[in-house]
Amino acid sequence: MQDIVEIIKSRRCVRQYQKDAVSDEDIEFLINCGIHAPSGFNAQPWKFLVIKDKKIQDKISEHGKRSLIPMIEPMKDTSQKIANFLTFLKAEETSIFYGAPVLIIILGNENVMTVDYDCAMAAQTMMLAANSKGIGSCWIGAATTALMDKVILKELGVPEGYKAIAPLIFGYPDAETEVPEKNKTDIIWK
C-alpha cells in the first residue's frame, strides 16, 4: 500500500485507457471505499450505478454532447481549452467517457440536505482508492446535462427521489498524464 500523501499527490484525471476490464472485485473495492466517506448526519445518501455496457455509455455520451455543444459554442473564443473541448465534443467518434471500461454514477438521495457534498466526498475517496491500485479515474462533468434528463435516469433504473451527482470513469491508464501546474495557494490567516 502506498503512502496516502503520495496517493493524493499522484492522482490524475485520466483520459486515455487500455481496453482491459476492471474486475468486479476491484469495482466493489472502490465502492466499498466510497461508502467510508463522511456524510452529514451519517445519512450515507448514496447509491452506485455501475455501467460497463458500451451502448449505454455511448447513449449518455451522445446526449451529453448534443446538449453541451450549444452551451459551449458561445464561449469558444474565450480560451483555447474551451475551443479544443468544443472540437472534441463535435467529433463524431468522441465519447465523453474516453473509452474507459467502467462508468460508475454516484446517485444521491434528493431529500438529504448535504447530498451533493456527501456524494462528492465518496467520489474523491473512490478516485484515491483507484489510484492506490493503479486504476485511473476521472469525474466526467460533461455527462451532467445528460444525467439531468429524467427520461435517461428512468431508463437507467435510477430510483425515484435520487439524482445523478458524480459520473466517474475507471480503467487502466494507457498513457502518462502530465502533472498540471498548481497555482500558488491563497491562505488567509486570522
C-alpha positions in Angstrom: 0.0 0.0 0.0 1.3 3.4 -1.0 1.6 6.3 1.4 -1.7 8.3 1.5 0.1 11.6 0.8 1.7 10.1 -2.3 -1.6 8.7 -3.4 -3.3 12.1 -3.1 -0.5 14.0 -4.9 -0.1 11.5 -7.7 -3.8 11.1 -8.6 -4.6 12.5 -12.0 -7.6 12.8 -14.3 -7.0 10.0 -16.8 -8.5 10.4 -20.3 -6.7 7.5 -22.1 -7.5 3.9 -21.2 -6.4 0.5 -22.1 -9.1 -1.9 -23.2 -8.6 -4.2 -20.1 -11.7 -4.5 -18.0 -11.7 -3.5 -14.3 -12.7 -6.6 -12.4 -16.0 -6.7 -10.5 -13.9 -7.3 -7.3 -12.0 -4.1 -7.9 -15.2 -2.2 -8.6 -16.7 -3.5 -5.4 -13.4 -2.4 -3.6 -13.8 1.1 -5.0 -17.5 1.4 -3.9 -16.6 -0.1 -0.5 -14.0 2.7 -0.1 -16.6 5.3 -1.3 -19.1 4.3 1.4 -16.5 5.1 4.0 -16.5 8.8 3.1 -18.1 11.1 5.7 -21.7 12.2 5.2 -23.7 14.8 7.0 -25.7 13.3 9.9 -24.2 10.0 8.8 -27.0 9.9 6.2 -25.0 7.9 3.7 -27.3 9.2 0.9 -25.7 7.4 -2.0 -26.4 4.5 -4.4 -23.9 3.4 -7.1 -24.9 2.7 -10.7 -22.2 0.6 -12.4 -22.3 0.8 -16.2 -19.9 -1.5 -18.2 -22.2 -1.7 -21.3 -20.6 0.5 -24.1 -24.0 1.0 -25.8 -25.4 2.6 -22.6 -22.3 4.7 -22.2 -22.5 5.8 -25.8 -26.1 6.8 -25.4 -25.3 9.0 -22.4 -22.3 10.4 -24.2 -24.3 11.4 -27.3 -27.0 13.0 -25.3 -24.4 14.9 -23.3 -22.5 16.1 -26.4 -25.8 17.3 -28.1 -26.8 19.3 -25.0 -23.3 20.7 -24.3 -22.3 21.9 -27.7 -24.9 24.8 -27.9 -23.9 25.8 -24.3 -20.2 25.9 -25.1 -20.3 27.3 -28.6 -20.7 31.0 -27.5 -17.6 30.6 -25.3 -15.3 29.1 -27.9 -13.3 32.3 -28.4 -12.6 32.9 -24.7 -9.9 30.3 -24.3 -8.0 27.7 -26.3 -9.1 25.0 -23.8 -12.7 25.7 -24.4 -12.2 25.8 -28.2 -10.4 22.4 -28.0 -13.1 20.9 -25.9 -15.8 22.1 -28.4 -13.8 20.4 -31.2 -13.6 17.2 -29.1 -17.4 17.3 -28.5 -18.2 17.8 -32.2 -16.1 14.8 -33.3 -18.5 12.0 -34.2 -16.2 9.3 -32.8 -15.7 11.1 -29.5 -17.0 9.6 -26.3 -17.1 11.8 -23.3 -16.1 8.6 -21.3 -12.8 8.3 -23.2 -13.2 4.6 -23.8 -13.0 3.7 -20.1 -14.2 0.2 -19.4 -16.4 1.2 -16.5 -18.6 4.2 -15.6 -19.9 4.5 -12.0 -22.5 7.1 -11.4 -22.9 8.1 -7.7 -26.6 8.7 -7.1 -27.8 10.8 -4.2 -31.0 10.9 -2.2 -32.6 14.3 -3.1 -34.1 14.6 0.4 -30.8 14.8 2.2 -29.6 18.3 2.8 -25.9 17.5 2.4 -26.2 15.0 -0.5 -24.1 16.9 -3.0 -21.2 17.2 -0.6 -21.5 13.7 0.7 -21.5 12.1 -2.8 -18.6 14.3 -3.8 -16.6 13.1 -0.9 -17.5 9.5 -1.8 -16.3 10.2 -5.3 -13.0 11.6 -4.2 -12.5 8.7 -1.9 -13.1 6.2 -4.7 -10.7 8.1 -7.1 -8.0 8.0 -4.4 -8.6 4.3 -3.8 -8.4 3.6 -7.5 -5.1 5.4 -7.7 -3.8 3.2 -4.9 -4.4 0.2 -7.1 -3.0 1.6 -10.3 -6.5 2.3 -11.7 -7.1 5.6 -13.4 -10.2 7.7 -12.9 -11.9 10.9 -14.0 -15.0 12.8 -12.9 -16.9 13.4 -16.2 -18.7 16.8 -15.8 -19.6 16.6 -19.5 -22.2 13.9 -18.5 -24.0 16.2 -16.2 -26.6 17.6 -18.7 -27.4 14.1 -19.9 -27.8 12.8 -16.4 -30.3 15.7 -15.5 -32.7 14.3 -18.1 -35.4 12.4 -16.1 -36.1 10.1 -19.1 -32.5 8.9 -19.2 -32.5 8.5 -15.4 -35.6 6.4 -15.7 -34.1 4.3 -18.5 -31.0 3.7 -16.3 -33.2 2.5 -13.5 -32.4 5.3 -11.1 -34.9 5.1 -8.2 -37.4 7.9 -7.7 -36.0 10.6 -5.4 -32.4 10.1 -6.5 -30.3 12.3 -8.7 -27.0 11.7 -10.5 -24.2 13.6 -8.8 -20.9 12.1 -9.7 -20.3 10.3 -13.1 -16.9 8.7 -12.6 -14.9 6.6 -15.1 -12.3 4.0 -14.2 -9.8 1.9 -16.1 -6.1 1.2 -16.5 -4.2 4.2 -17.9 -2.9 3.9 -21.4 -0.5 6.9 -21.2 1.2 9.1 -18.6 -0.9 12.0 -17.5 1.0 15.3 -17.1 1.2 16.9 -13.7 -0.8 20.1 -14.0 0.8 23.3 -12.7 -0.6 24.2 -9.3 -1.5 27.7 -8.5 0.1 29.4 -5.6 -2.1 28.6 -2.6 -4.0 31.5 -1.1 -4.2 31.2 2.6 -6.0 33.7 4.8 -4.7 33.6 8.4 -6.6 35.4 11.2 
